[in-house]
């Protein structure tokens, strides 16, 4: 069983209403596996940019067909949304991430949530 760590981050340009995301995937030994960057238009807040970055990380996980995933980001509210936290999913845009996760990993189970990291086991 190999764990894959998905580091993600979002960026926001308020003047242009643009957002961007970056995802880097490494295996449990720290070896590079994959990376992805995406630019989004119509992004109205830094929180939305971070949520879209988390969605990009989840999508990469699905594409790699990984079953043992660690997601790490720098916004605790987004990490809480990844763990399907009810409060986090009721903040602006939280439902977007929740719906995205449920559509991609409907049977995922969570364990070992830490400050800015969450581990998922996919059934």
Steps between C-alpha positions, in 0.01 A plus 500: 500500500658826386397837636503798265526854635319777310627848586272768361479877509284767344574855391269789421531816292227734624542755219460244221260266689734212422603208712760233463586176665801278527513136604812291557475128571774299669512141615566395860876521434472860376553405137326720242194333343301773326418871492220714366429870470171655399384856439141598576303807390223667698660432838360747753698418816814335630287236674346397168850476351606267785188286460558470126860397575371228734261384228794479259690287753201266542470472122868404467445236769209356305697502174789314665249251646671532837342334802721642777512877479635778717381851415695794633412867459554822689139598576352311794142569393564328167657201678193483723280506190705210362416305812134575425466719806143632515601845626772541236263398225253769606745784442502675162598254226545209746216312336687504168786298644264268685302423184819456296641250751177303525485470121860378474544291814153407629626213716811665644571473867708743697746454776791676669408862447780735604539877492538555126496141378238231456537132411240319291455128448286426194291186521 
